[in-house]
Structures are given as C-alpha cells and as structure tokens.
Amino acid sequence: MSFRNWILAAVLSVMATAAGAAPEKYTLDPNHTYPSLEFPHMGLSIWRGKFNQTTGNVTLDQAAKTGKVEIEVATPSIDFGHDEMNEHARGADWLNVEKFPTMNYKGKLKFEGDVPVAVDGQLTLKGITKPLSLKINSFNCLDPHPFYKKKVCGADVEGELNRADFGMTQYTDNGMGILTLHIQVEGIKDDAKAK
C-alpha cells in the first residue's frame, strides 16, 4: 500500500470511528413511559399511583460514557385508581396542578463500563428545585425494534424523595411523606443525529 493510500485509509478509519461514536438522541415513548410512586398510608397499607403523561428525551453516548436526560411530566395526569385520592393529589395542598401543571427533571447519566447505572439530576416540582438521584436497575436496547424498525432503549429506574421538601407537608407523619419512585421508560432513537 502506498503512503498516500495508507494516509487515506487511516483518515477514513478515524472518521468512521467518530461517526460510530456520535451521541444518539432518543425521544421518550409516552405509551411506554410511566413514572409511578408509592408511600405508606397511616402504617396500614401502601398507596400507589402513576403519571399517565410524560414527554422528554435522552441523549446517549455510550462510547464517551456520557448522557443527559430531560423529562416533563403533566401533574394533572396523576392516577391512583381512586377518584377521591386523585382529586386530593391535584389540589393546592399537594401538586397544585392549576398553578404548576408540569414538573421537570434534568440530569446526567453515570456509567459503569458501557452501561448507564444512575442519573444525577434536579427535580423541579411546585416551583421548587431539589437534587434527585436515580438508580438504573436495568438498561437494554433493541436494534431494530420489531415494531418501530429502529433502535429503542429502555430502563427500569428508581429513587426516593420527601414530598415535604417540595412544600407538600400535609400528612407527612409516620413516614408518609417519603415517596418511593419507580420509572419505566422507553425511548425511540431519533432519525437526526444528536447535537
């Protein structure tokens, strides 16, 4: 191989590697993404609910072991499967959905090897922003997904927060203010390259 051809091959190899390592952007699939929560009810049972409307995106660069998450949740979509509890949760003492119709989460992915294992971020709820770290229990991708015919990645995520930190102090005795979060999330890879 001539020196000129060797240089050309080396340049093409570097370009191919850079292209393959480019960040990928995923749009959350609202039909497969549901943040849910649970908390004790007077020490008698566990209340569970979920938010039915979530949008957002994830940027993932597995080669560089970096990524970011931006999520918006519609607070009026809270659903405990109990009309009276839904109404209470949407009221001024809790989510106050008329004044704060969304809550937002932004964070950065943490990796172990090539796999994201946690998110360090900030949750904004009722106009209050606090740190919120999430643990990623599982992370998997299908490429291509049999239905969407493109790459889809999903995860099971969990965390914990005290709703009193966000101004929801009513009925926080006996640990009832501590919420355990479980988030099922799936994202569909965008056609355009992430920036």
For each residue, the residues with C-beta under 8 A, 3 or more apart:
1: 5 6 9
2: 5 6
3: 6 7
4: 7 8
5: 1 2 8 9
6: 1 2 3 9 10
7: 3 4 10 11
8: 4 5 11 12
9: 1 5 6 12 13
10: 6 7 13 14
11: 7 8 14 15
12: 8 9 15 16
13: 9 10 16 17
14: 10 11 17 18
15: 11 12 18 19
16: 12 13 19 20
17: 13 14 20 21
18: 14 15 21 22
19: 15 16 22
20: 16 17 63
21: 17 18 61 63 64
22: 18 19 61 193 194
23: 59 60 61 64 66 67 193 194 195
24: 59 60 61 151 189 190 193 194
25: 57 58 59 60 189 190 192 193 194
26: 57 58 59 60 152 153 187 188 189 190
27: 56 57 187 188 190
28: 33 54 55 56 57 58 71 185 186 187
29: 32 33 152 186 187 188
30: 33 53 54 55
31:
32: 29 154 184 185 186
33: 28 29 30 54 56 183 184 185 186 187
34: 50 51 52 54 183 184
35: 50 51 54 73 181 182 183
36: 48 49 50 51 181 182 183 184
37: 48 49 50 179 180 181 182
38: 46 47 48 49 179 180 182
39: 46 47 175 176 177 178 179 180
40: 43 44 45 46 47 174 175 176 178
41: 44 45 46 47 176
42: 174 176
43: 40 174
44: 40 41
45: 40 41
46: 38 39 40 41
47: 38 39 40 41 80 85
48: 36 37 38 80
49: 36 37 38 78 79 80 81 85 86 89
50: 34 35 36 37 78 79
51: 34 35 36 54 73 74 75 77 78 79
52: 34 74 77 78 79
53: 30 73 74 77
54: 28 30 33 34 35 51 71 72 73 74
55: 28 30 71 72
56: 27 28 33 69 70 71 72 105
57: 25 26 27 28 69 70 187 190
58: 25 26 28 67 68 69 70 109 153 187
59: 23 24 25 26 67 68 194
60: 23 24 25 26 67 109 116 153
61: 21 22 23 24 64 65 66 67 194
62: 65 111 114
63: 20 21
64: 21 23 61
65: 61 62 111 114
66: 23 61 108 109 111
67: 23 58 59 60 61 108 109 111 116
68: 58 59 106 107 108 109
69: 56 57 58 105 106 107 108 109 119 121
70: 56 57 58 104 105 106
71: 28 54 55 56 104 105 106
72: 54 55 56 102 103 104
73: 35 51 53 54 77 102 103 104 105
74: 51 52 53 54 77 101 102
75: 51 78 90 95 97 100 101 102 103
76: 90 97 101
77: 51 52 53 73 74
78: 49 50 51 52 75 86 89 90 95 97
79: 49 50 51 52 86
80: 47 48 49 85 86 89
81: 49
82: 85 86
83: 86 87
84: 87 88
85: 47 49 80 82 88 89
86: 49 78 79 80 82 83 89 90
87: 83 84 90 91
88: 84 85 91 93 94
89: 49 78 80 85 86 94 95
90: 75 76 78 86 87 94 95 96 97
91: 87 88 94 95 96
92: 96 98 99
93: 88 96 168 170
94: 88 89 90 91 163 168 170
95: 75 78 89 90 91 100 103 125 126 168
96: 90 91 92 93 99 100 126
97: 75 76 78 90 100 101
98: 92 101
99: 92 96 126
100: 75 95 96 97 103 125 126 127
101: 74 75 76 97 98
102: 72 73 74 75
103: 72 73 75 95 100 123 124 125 126
104: 70 71 72 73 123 124
105: 56 69 70 71 73 121 122 123 124 132
106: 68 69 70 71 121 122
107: 68 69 119 120 121 122 132 134
108: 66 67 68 69 119 120 121
109: 58 60 66 67 68 69 116 118 119
110: 116 117 118 119 120
111: 62 65 66 67 114 115 116 117
112: 115 117
113:
114: 62 65 111
115: 111 112 139
116: 60 67 109 110 111 119 136 139 155
117: 110 111 112 135 136 139
118: 109 110 133 134 135 136
119: 69 107 108 109 110 116 133 134 136 157
120: 107 108 110 131 133
121: 69 105 106 107 108 131 132 133 134
122: 105 106 107 129 130 131 132
123: 103 104 105 129 130 131 132 161 166
124: 103 104 105 127 128 129
125: 95 100 103 128 130 166
126: 95 96 99 100 103 166 167 168
127: 100 124
128: 124 125 165 166 167
129: 122 123 124
130: 122 123 125 161 165 166
131: 120 121 122 123
132: 105 107 121 122 123 159 161
133: 118 119 120 121 159
134: 107 118 119 121 157 158 159 181 183
135: 117 118 157 158 159
136: 116 117 118 119 139 155 156 157
137: 155 156 157 158
138: 155 156
139: 115 116 117 136 153 154 155
140: 153 154 155
141: 151 152 153 154
142: 145 146 151 152 153
143: 150 151 152
144: 148 149 150 151
145: 142 148 149 150 151 152 188
146: 142 149
147:
148: 144 145 152 188
149: 144 145 146
150: 143 144 145 188 189 191
151: 24 141 142 143 144 145 188 189
152: 26 29 141 142 143 145 148 186 187 188 189
153: 26 58 60 139 140 141 142 186 187 189
154: 32 139 140 141 184 185 186 187
155: 116 136 137 138 139 140 183 184 185
156: 136 137 138 182 183 184
157: 119 134 135 136 137 181 182 183 184 185
158: 134 135 137 180 181 182 183
159: 132 133 134 135 180 181 183
160: 178 179 180 181
161: 123 130 132 165 166 178 179 181
162: 165 172 177 178 179
163: 94 166 168 172 177 178 179
164: 167 168 169 172 177
165: 128 130 161 162
166: 123 125 126 128 130 161 163
167: 126 128 164
168: 93 94 95 126 163 164 172 177
169: 164 172 177
170: 93 94
171: 176 177
172: 162 163 164 168 169 176 177
173: 176 177
174: 40 42 43
175: 39 40 178
176: 39 40 41 42 171 172 173
177: 39 162 163 164 168 169 171 172 173
178: 39 40 160 161 162 163 175
179: 37 38 39 160 161 162 163
180: 37 38 39 158 159 160
181: 35 36 37 134 157 158 159 160 161
182: 35 36 37 38 156 157 158
183: 33 34 35 36 134 155 156 157 158 159
184: 32 33 34 36 154 155 156 157
185: 28 32 33 154 155 157
186: 28 29 32 33 152 153 154
187: 26 27 28 29 33 57 58 152 153 154
188: 26 27 29 145 148 150 151 152
189: 24 25 26 150 151 152 153
190: 24 25 26 27 57 194
191: 150
192: 25
193: 22 23 24 25
194: 22 23 24 25 59 61 190
195: 23
